[in-house]
Amino acid sequence: MRIEGDGGECASIKQLVFAYYVTGHGFGHATRVVEVVRNLIAAGHDVHVVTGAPDFVFTSEIQSPRLFLRKLVLDCGAVQADALTVDRLASLQKYSETAVEPRESILATEVEWLNSIKADLVVSDVVPVACRAAAEAGIRSVCVTNFSWDFIYAEYVMAAGYHHRSIVWQIAEDYSHCEFLIRLPGYCPMPAFRDVIDVPLVVRRLHKSRKEVRKELGIGEDVKLVILNFGGQPAGWKLKEEYLPSGWLCLVCGASDTQELPPNFVKLPKDAYTPDLIAASDCMLGKIGYGTVSEALAYKLPFVFVRRDYFNEEPFLRNMLEFYQSGVEMIRRDLLTGHWKPYLERAISLKPCYEGGINGGEVAAHILQETAIGKNYASDKLSGARRLRDAIILGYQLQRAPGRDVSIPEWYMNAESELGLSAGSPSSQMSESNSIADLCTEDFEILHGDLQGLSDTMTFLNCLVELNNVSNSEKNNEKRQMRERKAAAGLFNWEEDIFVTRAPGRLDVMGGIADYSGSLVLQMPIREACHVAVQRNHPSKHRLWKHALARQNAKGQGPMPVLQIVSYGSELSNRGPTFDMDLSDFIEGDQPISYEKAKKYFAQDPSQKWAAYVAGTILVLMKELGVHFEDSISMLVSSAVPEGKGVSSSASVEVASMSAIAAAHGLSISPRDLALLCQKVENHIVGAPCGVMDQMTSACGEANKLLAMVCQPAEIVGLVAIPNHIRFWGIDSGIRHSVGGADYGSVRIGAFMGRKMIKAIASTKLSQSLSTANGASPDELDNDGLELLEAEASLDYLCNLSPHRYEALYGKLLPDSMLGETFLEKYTDHGDTVTVIDKKRTYGVTAAAKHPVYENFRVKAFKALLTSASSDEQLTALGELLYQCHYSYSACGLGSDGTDRLVQLVQEMQHGKVSKGEDGTLYGAKITGGGSGGTVCVIGRNSLRSSHQILEIQQRYKSATGYLPFIFEGSSPGAGKFGYLRIRRRISRKS
């Protein structure tokens, strides 16, 4: 349902009482509530506002005895680590303290209060418990918002752990008690609400004209004015005069009383009425929120914005802002370093084109009034379809996979524009018809390499064709495009060669976390892969983005090498789609900067931290191989390997990126050496303490074969063909895996602690044996035993210790756990260069040390069994080894509810009556990679019935958890086997 009316009231309506609850998250909600409340009071009604916002937010706009302010916060919104970053775990913990633990007393208090004021209607923006309190008080309730907290917190639960999920269920249940939702433009999916009424933008009215405001401020029309509207500035940030171009002034909102400003910055009073100031400005600089976006659109003000981390309202508002030609994104590095000029100049060249309604406050007030007097807004006949759409989009947000589910689908419509949004990465939209290969080869001449029949590579090349078409069309019209595609369209010089590489993710069949302890591992390259296109150009011929060009001009050194990267799939993960840097940033004096400095460099802006995986390959080549990069580099990254699912998405990006850089610069690097170099990127620049098996599989793997490698440090011992009667699947648990997480790192530290202790025990035993042997005859000496102790006293890798030696001599002497400080006092260090012991943390030792010792044995047995005669016993034994590995992970603390459930479902399928009555189909399963979520590997018979059972497990898991797992099946060649493509646009195809 959609309301566009003028909101006129009936003269006979009685005086009503409204209770209006406002969320404790920021001022934006309070400012839009002001406009609705103003219209309700103008109609003669009493409004009690429950809020934590300062009084002036309401009293500066409403001076009426009918306004009652009750200072109370019943939710906490999102807790911000700083002005641009949300702390997800702290948000959940704070909400639990604010709204969950005192829930019963809150409900009792609010029911009593609502009855005491004789409320006719409860309105919520968008406090969950208000809807439940209204229901218990027997009062109708309505929500007014563009997002709901179940949507925001759901992503936090994915990151922080499922033990918080009851928060989301409770919030959704609370919202379901309201009559309907008054939905504002730029909305997020909100499936908890039964019915929806869409209204225009809710925007505060203007009190003064642009001319009046500028006259009061003493600012002439010839002065360019930017309003800095952050609602709190980044900590330690000092504004400088040179941040602004000549002839500009900046109005600063929210500056502290003690903050000193340069002469071209003007501090605004805390209670300044920002709508008037916004309308009097030439552009706004700030972070995206409903208040800033709605007022920028309403008053046709260009908005230069900086992304916030982990606030999922933002992509929907950003799409609306950019659709109406009103937005310019500034990267955080340029905000903090004062590189503002190119963004401000770009902003004032825009022509904002929003023409929709801005009387949403009036319309919403009319709907609320009619509801309070008893009008029943009929249920939207399409409510079920709308809620399904919302639920699907919510799933897109939570289970995004770059290169696949890369943006908000075009059928999910913006409430105000009713126009679809692009599906983001062109790679997700390409037809899979047989004409793709023909189209690719017609448009591009392949000068080197072979497509190898890979459909995803054909799709990527077709994506490049489409980019060229976008580039040409933009020369002739103002066609609106998603920013990542627009940026990519201007990335390459289509007259020059482009190098394309491909690197797959991997399924950890056996070995897993034992790689850092020197185990044999068996890994399968999966079908999903990352593609990278690279072009090098002389700096004088490089097509620079405007802000990069301005930065270079400001240095006054002429054209210098610049790196520009576009990464597809940015929209749903709310990270910047582009990254650029001067390659000189990697040089200090005449030497490459340290890895530690590079790590800090990329950590400056969390929305661009992803660039460390790509750009970090360049620094590693500089430091390790002495490569000098004198040309500028353009890179396009498109990955279909899902993030956070334990299938090496990061390794595929690193390997594809370094392979492309190497190909473009004529570097000959073996796949093995390239993998080792990519591990340095992950360990030292990204800062994730992973082993090398991920990069080795992505670089050296072959389709339908398991890469067998001894991780000491990376010796490939062969490729094991997967027998025709055996098949492997990966089933995603939906629990986000992170190799940089605390659990993986602590288990790794525990394993290295165990190795250090075993070496010390062996040294002691060796000394005792040698002392006892003094004076003994040679025949009495156990030389073999001494040699074993000598080897164990200098143990390089835990996996070189056999299980029987571990049990006989060491297992019972290792502590279950040890405090970091205690360990360091006794042993000094643990001998691992990529992890650091926290003195105050207690680490598990026995389980962490035992796992790799036994895992190495299990992997060797698995490899031997794969080549044995085909039989049910063979498959049963292979499956049993997977199960043993899975439970060993759990003993280390690396299990998860989701992966345990999937393994249990495989066991139920294996031992069910149907499987027992015939030849078995599924035989075993295990958690993979770094554990703590991610993907489960399943082994089974290569048959149609096995595939059916995998699909049945998928559906059972969905029934139990609400999440439909992604299934990985199939294999593809590693980057070394693929090589690279060198392509050039065919001249005859140019228009």
N, C-alpha and C positions, 0 to 999 in steps of 0.2 A: 504494500500500500504506500502511496506517496501523497503528501499534502503540500500544495503550493499556494493555498489561499492567503487572504490578507489578514485572517485571524480576527475578524470583527466579532464583538461580543453581543450577547442579548442583554438588554437593559434590565430585565427582571431577575437576573442571576443573583442569588443571595451571596452574602459575604462568606468566603470559604477560608479554611485554615490548611496550609500546606506545611509539611515537614520536609525540608530539603537537605539531604545528606551529601556532603562533599568529601571526596577522597583526600587523604593526606599527602598525595603526591604532587608537589609543585603548585605554582600559582595558576597554571593554565586552566585547570578545571574550575577553580574559583572564579576566574575572570569570565568564563563563558556562562557560569551559573548566574553571575550578576545580571547578564542581559535577560535571561529567562525570568529571574526574580523581579527585575524592574518592570517587566510587562505584567506579571501577576499582580504586583502591588498597584500598578496603574489601573488595573481592572477592579480594584477595591478589595483585594484579599489580603489576609495576614500570612506572612511567610516566616517560618522559623528555620534558620539556616544552621546546620550542625557542621562546623568547620574548624580547622586549625589554622586557617589563613589569617593574616593581620586584618584588623577591623577596617583599615583604610581602603582595602580592596573593594569592600562593599559600600562603605559610607561616602567615599569620594564620588560615587555614581548614584547612590540612593540615599536621600535624606527623607525618611518617612518613619512615623511611629509604628507603622505596620511591619517594619523589618525587625526581627528579633535574632540576635546572634548568640549562639551557644557554642562556647569554645570546647571542642572535643574531637579527638581523632580516633576513629574506629578501624582504620587500616593504615598501612604504612607506605603503600605504593612500592616503588623501587628504590632501594638504598643505593646511593651513588658513592663510589669510591672517590670520584672527583667530578668536576663539572661535565665530563664527557664519557664517563665509564660507570656502568652499573655493576655492583657487586651482587652476583646472582645468589650465592649461598647466603650472604648476609641478609638479602631481601627476604628469602624464605624463612630464615631464623627470626628476623624481626617481625614478619607477619605472624608467625607462630606465637611470639610473645605478646603481640598487640591484639590479635583477633581470635586465636585458637585456644590458648590456655585460659583466658578469662571469658570464653564464649558464653557460658551459662549465665554469669553475672551480667554480661553485656545485654543479653536478650531480656533478662528480667528487668533491668533498668530501663531499657528502651521501650519495652511494652508499657511499663508504668508511665513513662514520660509521654508517649504518644497518646495514651488515654487521658492524661492530665491536661494536655493542650487541646483535646478534642479534635485531633487531626482528621481532615476529610480525605487526604491523599498523602502518601509518602512518595517522594521523588528521590532518586539516587543517582549520583554521578561520581563514581559508580561503585559505592560501598556495598559489598555483598550482603553483610549481615543486616543491613537496613531492610532488605526485601523480606528476609525471614522474620525479623521483628514485626514488620507490618502484618505479615500473615498471621502471626500468633496474636496480634492485637485485633485481628478481624478488620483490617484496613487495606484497601487496595493500594498497590504500588506500581510505579512506572520508572524505568531507567532511561536516562538521557546521556548518550555517550557515542564515541567513535571506536572505543575498544573496551574490552573487559579483562579483569585480572586473571581469570582462568586461562585466557589466551596468552597473556604475558608470562605468567608463572609456569605454564606447561613447558616452555622451552628451558626455563631455569631448572625444572625437575629433571629434564633430559640430561642436563650438564652436571647437576649437583647430586643426583642420586634419587632412586625411586622411593626411598623411605620418606620423601616429602610429598609423594603423590596425593596423599589424602587431602592435602591443602587444596589442590586443584579440584578434586571431586566435590569437596565441601562448598567451595566458591560457586561452582557450576550449579550445584543443588540449590544454593541460596538464590541465585539469579532466576532459577526456574519458577520461583514463587511470585515473580512480578507479572503484571497483566500483559505488558508488552514493552518493547524497546522503541524509544524514539532515537532513530539512528542518524548520526551526523555524517556528512561527506568525508571521504578519506577513511572509511571504516575498515576494521579488521574483521576476520571471521568470528562470529559469536553464536555458535550453535546452541548454547544453553537457553537462549530466549525463544519462547514459543511463537511470538508474533512481532512484526517489525513495522514501523511507520517511518519512512524517510522524510527528512525535512531539509531545507536549505542550510547554508552556513550560518552558524550562530556567531555573530560578530558584534563587538561593542560599538556603539554609535560614536560619531565624532561630535565633539563639543565646539571645536574651533576650526577655521579653515587653515589651509597650508600657509596662506599669506599672514594670517594673524599669529600663528605659532612662530613663524620665522621672525616676525616683527618683534614679538616679546623676547625672543632669544637674541635679537640683534644680529641676525644672520641674513645676508642679502640673497637674492635669487641666483646670483652668479656663483655662489659657493655650493660645492657639491657636499651633500650631507649624508653620512652613513650612521645608522643607529646600531650600536653594539648591544645585543639583547640575548644574554646567555643565562640569566637567572642564576648567577653564580659563576665566577670566572675560575679557570684552571689555577690550582694552587701554585704560588710562587711566580706567577706570571706578571711581568712588568711591561706596561705599554710604553712604546717609544715614539718619538715624533716622526721618525723616518718610516714608520709603518704606513703612513698615509701619503698618497700622491700630493703633489703641490696643488693648492686650491681646494683641499678637502678638509672638512671638520668631522669629528666623530662624537656622537652623543653616547655616553656610557651609562647603561642601566645597571643597577645592582652593585655599584662600586662601594667598597667599604669606606667608612668615615676617615680612616687613616691613609687611604690610598692616595698617593701623589700622582697627578696626571700631567703629561706634557701640554704645552699651550694649545695644540690643535685637537685636544681631547677635552670634552666638557662633561663634568660629573652631573648627573641628573638626581634630583631629590628621590628618596625612597618611595614617596607617594605620587611621583609624576604620573600623569595620565598618558600611558604609552600609545593608545590608538591615535591621538592627535599628533604625537611626535613621529609615529610611523608614517602617517599620511603626509607629513611635512618633509620627510626625508627622501633621498634619491634611491637608496637601497638599504637593506638590513643585513647585518652579519650576526649569525647566531646558530643555535642548534634547533633541530626540527622538533616541534611539538604542535598540538592542535591550535593553540593560541597564536603562535607566530605564523604558522602556515595560513590559517584562515584570514588573519588580518593582512598578510602580504597579498593574498589573492584578492580579497575584497577591495583593497585600496591600490591594486595594481602596482605593487612595489616589488622590484626584483629582490630576491632573497639569496644571499651567499651563505651557504650552510656548511657545517662541519658535522660529521656523523657522530652519533652516540653509540657506544658499544652495548650490546645486549638489551636493547629496548625495541621489541618487535612491532611496535606501533609505527615505527619510522618508515619502513619501506613503502607502506600504503600511502602515507602522507607525502612521501618524497615523489612517488609516481604521479600523484595528483598535481603536485607543485610543478614538476617538470613537464607534465602534459600541457599545462597552461602557460608554458614558456616563461616561468617565473623563477626558476632555480638554477644556481651555479654552485657546484660542490667545490669546497676548498679542502685540500688535504691538511691534516692536523699539523704536520711539520711546518707548512707554510703559515698557518695561523700563529703558531708559537714563535716562529722566527721573524715574523713581521713581513713576510713576502705577500703583501695584500694587493699590490697595485694591479696585476693582470686580472685578478678576480673581480675587483671593483669596476675596472674598465669594461670587462666582459658583461657584468651585471647591468650597467647603465645602457648597454647596447641592446638589451632584450626588449621585447614588446609584449608584456604580460597581456593575456587575452581572456581572462576569466570574465564571463558575462552572466553567470548564474545568480540566483537569489542570495541575498545576505540578510534576510529577515527571519532566519531560523529561530531566533529567540522569541519573536512575536508569534510565529506559527506554533512552536512548542508550547508556549504559555496557553494558547487557545486550546490545544489538544488536552493539556493537563486540566484546564478549567472544566472542559466538557466531560472529562473522565471523572472528575471529583463530584460532579452533580449527577452522575449515574449513567452517562452515555456509555454504551458498550460498543467499542470499536470492533467491528466484526473481524473474526479470524481470517487472515489472508488465505485464500484458497491455495496459494502456492507456498504456504509456510513450510510444508514438508520438504519440498524441493529446495527452498532457500536454506533450510537447516542442513540438508545434505551437502549443498555447495559449500557452506561454511565449514562443515566437518572435513570435507575433502581438502579445502585450502589450509585448514589447521594442520592436517596431516602433511601437506606439502611443506609447511613451515618447519614442522618438527623433524621430518625425515628427508630433508633436502639432499639432493645428490648433484653436485656440480656436473654440468654437461648433460644431465638428464632432466630432473625436475628443477629447472634453473630460474624460474620466475613465476609470478602470479599469472595463471592462465588467462587467455584472452576472453574466455567466457565468464570470468568473475568480474562483474561490472562495478565500476565506481558509482556510488549512489547519486552523485550530483551530475556527472557527465553522461552516464549511461553508455559510455564508450569503452570498448575492451582495451586491455593492455597487452602489449607484446609479450610473447612467451619467452623473452630473454634471449638466451643463446640460440643463434640460428641452428646450431647442431641438433637441437631438440625438435626442430620443426621440419627437417628435411624428409622428403618422401624416400621410402626404401625401394622404390621401383628400380627396375633394371636400367633405366635411362640415366641413373646417377653417374655411373662410370663413363658413359658416353659424353655426358655434359662436362664432367671434369676434364677429360682428355681433349675435348673440343676447345675448352677455354684455356687450358694450361698445357704447355709442352713440357713433358717430363724429360728432363735432360739427364737425370741420373736416378737410379733406383727403380723399384717395382712395387706396385700396389699390393701384390701378393693376394689379391682377391679379398682383401679385408674391407668389409662394408663400412665399418666406422671410419676408416681412412678416406674412403670415397666420399662419405658424408662430410668429413672435415674439409676436403678440397672443394666440395660444392659450397660449403660455407664461405670459403675464400672468394669463390665466384660471386656469391651474393654480396659480399662486402664491397667488391669492386662496383657492383651495380648501385649499392647504396651511395658510394663515394661519387659516382657520376650523377645520380639523381639529386644529390644535395647541392650540386652546382647550379641546378635549375629551379629548385623549389625549396620550400621550408618544411618539407615532410618531417613529421615528428618521429623520432627513433628512440629506442632505449639507449641510455648513455653508453653502455659498454659496447653496443654495436656501432654507435656513432664514432666512438673513440677508435675502435678497431678499423673502421672504414678509412680513417685518415692516418693509419699507422704505417702502411707500406707504400713504397714507390713501385707501382705496378709495371714499370719498365725494366726493373732489375730482378735478379734471381732471388727466390725465396727458398729456404731450406726447411723441410718438414720432417719431424721425427715422431716416433710413437713408442711409448713404454707402458706395459700393462701393470695392473696391481697383482697381488699374489695371494693364494690360499695356503695357509700354513697347515700342511698335512701332518707332519711330525717334526718335532724339534723345538719350535716356539721359543720361549724365553731362555732355553738352554744354550742359545747361540752365543751369548756373551760369556758362557763358561766353556766354550770350545767344543760343543756337541756336533755330531753329525746331524744335519737337518735335511728334510725332504719337502720341497716347496713346488707348488704348481702355479705358473703364470695364468691369470684368469683372462676371460674374454674382454672385460672392461679395461680401458686404457686411457692414458693421457696423450694428447697430441700437442705439439709445440711447433709454431712457425716462427722462423727467425730471418731477419734481413739485416745486413750490415751496410752502412752508407758512410761516405766521407762526411764529417761534421758540417761542411758547407752545403751539402745536398740533403741533409736530414730534415724531414718534415716534423718540426717541433710543435708540441702543444703550446698554446699561447702563454701559459704561466711559466713553462720551462724556458721558452724563448726570452720572456721578460727577465727571468732569473739570470740567464746567461748574459743578456745585455747589461744588466745591473753590475755584473762583474767586470765588464769592459775589456775582456780578453779575447774577443772574437769567438768564432765557432769552436766549441770544444766537444769531445765525445760525451754523448748523453745516452742513457738507457731508458727506454720507454716500454712498459709492459701493460697489456690488457689481459685481464683474466675473466673468462666467461663464468657465469654462475654466481655472480656477486650479490644479486638482488635479494635472494631469500636468506643468505647468510649475513646480510647487512654489513658487508665489508666493502671497502673501496674497490671499484672495478678496474682502476688504473693505478699505476705506480710509475714514478720517474725519478731519476737521480742523475747528477753529474758523475761520470765515472771517476772523476778526480776526487770524489768523496772517499774512494777506496784507497787513496794514496796519502801518505804522511811523509813529508820530505821527499825522498825518492824511493820509498819502500811501501808495500801494501800495509794497510792498517792491521792491527791484531784481530784475531777472531773475537776476543772479548769486546773490543770497541765496535765491531760489526754487529754483534749480538745486541748491544745497547742501541745502536743506530736504528735497527729494524724494530726494536721494542718501543720506540718513541710514540708510535701511533698504532694502537691495537687494530684499527680497521685496515691497516696496511701491513701488518706483521706477516701476512701470507707471502709477501714479496721476498722474505728471507729464503724461502725454498727455491726461488727462481734466481734472483739476483745473487744469492749466496754462492751459486755455482761459479760465477765469474771471479769472485774473490778467491775461491779455492784454487782455480786455475792459475790465478796470478801468483798466489803464495807457494803452491806446491810444484807447479811446472814452469814458473817464471814467464808466463804469457803476458805480453803487453797488448793492451787493447787501445788502438789508436783511432778506430772508427766508432761511430755511433751504432747502437744496436736497437732494433725494434723486435718485440716478442709478443706473440699471441698464444695464450695458454687455454686449452679447452680439455677438461678432464671429465670422463664418465666414471671414474673410480670413486665410489661414495666415500665421503669423509667419515671418520669416527666409527667405522665398522670393522676395524682390524684387518683390512685387506690392503694395507700399504699404499694409501692414497698419496701420502707425502713422498714416499720413495719413487712412485711413478712420475710425479711432477719433477723431482730432482733429476732423475735419470733422463727423462725426455728433454728437460731444459739443457742439461750439460751436453747431451748428445747433439742437440741442435746448435749450440754455441760452438762445439768442436767442429761440426761439419761446416759451418759457415766460415770458420777461420782456418780450415785445412789442417786441423790437428788430428793426428792418428793416435787414438787412445784405445787400448783393448777393452772389451766389455768388463773384464774383471777389474782392471785398474780404474775404469770409470766408476764402477760401483763403490770401490774403496774411497774415491774422491768424494762421491755423493754422500757417503756416510759421514765424512768430515763436515759437510754442510749441515746435516741434521744434528750431529753431536755438538759442534762448536759454534755454529751461527744461529741455528734455531734453538739449540739448547735441550734437545730430547736425547736421553741416554739409551738409544736403541743399538742393537747389534747390527751386523752387516747383511744378514740373510735377505732382508727386504730389498735392498738395492741390488744385491747379486741376482736375485730371481728376476727382478724387473729388467736387468741388463743382460743376463746370460741365459735366461730360460728359453725353452722351446715348447711349441704347442704340443699338448697331449703327452708331455713327459714331465717327470718330477726331477727337479734339479737337486742332485745329491752333493752336499757341500760340508766339509769339515771346517768349522769356524775357528781356525787357528792360524792366522786370523780369517782366511777366506780361501780355502783350497777346494776347488771343484774336483770331485772324485768321479764324476760321470753324470749321465742323464739316464734315468730309469724310465723306460717306456711303460705307460700305464696299460696293463693287460686288457685285451678287448672285453673281457667279461666283468671288469671292475670299473666303477664310476665313482667320482667324488663330487659332492655338492657343498656349497656354503649356504648356511641359513642365518640371516641377520637377526639378532635378538632385539634390535631396536634400542639397546642400551649403549649409549655413546662410549666408544673406547678412546682412550688417549694414552699414547706411549709416553707423553710428558707428564702424566698424572702421578700422584704421590705413591700409589700402590705399587706400580711397576718399578719405580725408582727405589722404593724401600726394600722390595724383594731382591732386586739386583744388589743393593748394598749388603743385605743379609747374606747373599751367596758369597760375595767377596770377603765378608767378615769370616764366614765359615772356612773358606780356602786359607785365609791367613792363620786361623786357629789350627787347622789340620797340618799346615806346614810347621807350626810351632810344636805341636804334639809330636810330629814325625822327627823333628830335630832333637827333641828331648829323648825320645826312644832310641834314636840313633846314637846319641852320646852315651846313654846308659849301656847300650849293646857294645859299643866300642870299649867302654871302661871294663865291662865284664870280660870282654875278649882278650884283654891284656894278659899275656902269659900263657894263653891257650894255644894248643897246637893247631896248625892249619886245618887238620882233619876235623877239628871240633867246631870250627867257625862255620856259620850259616851265611856264606857269601851272597847267596841269592836273596836272602832276607835283608841283608845290609844294603844291597843294591836297590831293593824296592824302597827301603826307608830313605835312602839318599835321594831317589827320584821324587818321593813324596815330600821330602823336606824342601825341595825346590820346585814344587808343583806349579806349573804355569797355568794350567787349566783344570778346573774341578773334574771335567769329563775324562781326564786321563787317569782318574782314580776308579778302579773297578768296584762294582757293588759289593763283592764279598770282602774286599779290603776295607771299604768304608764301614761295613757292619762289624767286622772283626776287631778293628783297631780304633775307629774314630767316632762312629755314630753316637755311642753312649757317653762320650766325653764332651760333646758339644752342648752348650746351653740352649734351651728352647728359645731364649731371647736375651738381648743385652742392650743396656743403655749406651747410646753413642759415646758419651763422655767416658764411661768405664772402659769401653773398647779402646778408645784413643790413648787413654792413660797407660794401658797395658801393651798395646800393639803399635802405637804411633799412627799408622795409616792402614787402609784396607787394600791398597794397590790398584784402585780403579781410577783412571784419569777423567772419566766423564760423569762421576757422581761425587757428591760431597756429603759427608756424615754430619747430621745435625746432632750436636752434643746432647740436646734435651729430648731427643726422640728415642724410643725403644724399638729395636729392630728384631724381627723374627730371624733366627739363625738356623736351627736344625732343619726345618722344612725347606727353607730357601736353599740350603747347601745340599740336601738330600735329593731334591728334584732333578738337577742336571746330571748327577751321577747315574741315577736310574733312567732318566730320559734318554741319555746317550745309548744305553743298552737297549732300550725299547726301540729306538730308531734303527739301530743296526739289525735287530730282529725283524722289524717291519720290512726293511729293504730286502733282506734275505727271503722273507716269505713271499714278496711280490714276484720273485722269479721262480717260485716253486710251482709244482703242478697245480692246475686248477681243480679246486674241490671246495665243498662246503666247509670243511675243516680249515682250509686256508683262509677263507673269508671270515670265519668265526674268530680265528686267532688274530687276524689283522684288526678286526673290530674290537677285540678285547684289549689290544695294545692302545687303541684310541681311548677307550674308557679309562684305563689305568692312568694315562696322561691327564685326562680331564680331572680326575679326583686328586691327582697330585697338585695340579694348579690350585684347586680349592684348599688343599692343606696349606699352601703358601699364602692364602688370603686373596687370591686373584680370581675367585669365582664370582658369579652374579646370579640373581634370581632368574633372569631371562635365559641365560645360557644353560643353567641347570634344568630349567623347564624343558628346553628343546632336547637336551640329552635324554631326559626322562621320556619324552614323547617318542624318541627314536627307540628306546628300550621297549616301551609299550607296543610299538608297531612290530618290533623284532620278535617279541615273545607272545604276540597275540595268536589266537587260534588259527587265523587264516595263514599266517606265516609258518606256523608249525606244521600245518597240514600239507604244505608244498615246500619246494625249495625256498629257502629264505631269500629275502630281498635286501633289507637294510641290516647292517651288522655292527655298527659302532659309530660313536660321535665324540667329539672333544671340543672344548673351547680353543681358540686359536690366538696367535700373536701375543700381544702383551697382556691379554686377559682383561678382567674387570669389565666384562661386557663384550661388545663386538659380535663376531661371527662364529658359528659352530661349524666345524668340518664333519661331514657325514660320509661314510663309506658304504657302498652297497653294490648289488649285482647290476650290471648294465642291462636293464630291461625296462619295458614300458611300465610294468607294475611297480617297479621301484620309483619311477617318476611320479606315478599316481600317489604313492605313499608319501613322497616328499610334499606334494601339493596338499595332501590331507593333513600332514603335520603343520603346514603353513596355516590352514584354516582352523585347526584346533588351537594353535597358538593365538590366533586372532580372537577366537571366542573367549579364551582365558584372559587375554591382556588388552584387547582392543586394538592391538597393533598387527598389521599384516606384514610379515617379514619379507624382505627382498631375498630372492634365491639366486645364488651365483652358480652357474653351470656353464661348462665349456671352457676352452683354453685358447691361448693365442701366443704368438712368438714374442720373445723378449726384444729389447731395443737393439741388441747386437745382431740378432738374426734379421730384424727388419732393416737395419741400416738407416739410410736417410734418402729422402727425395729432394732433388734440386729441380725446381719448377720455374717456369717463366710464362707470363701472360702472353697468349698468341695475339700478335698484332692485328690479324684479320678479324678478331672478335671484338675489337674496340668499336665503340659507337661514337 
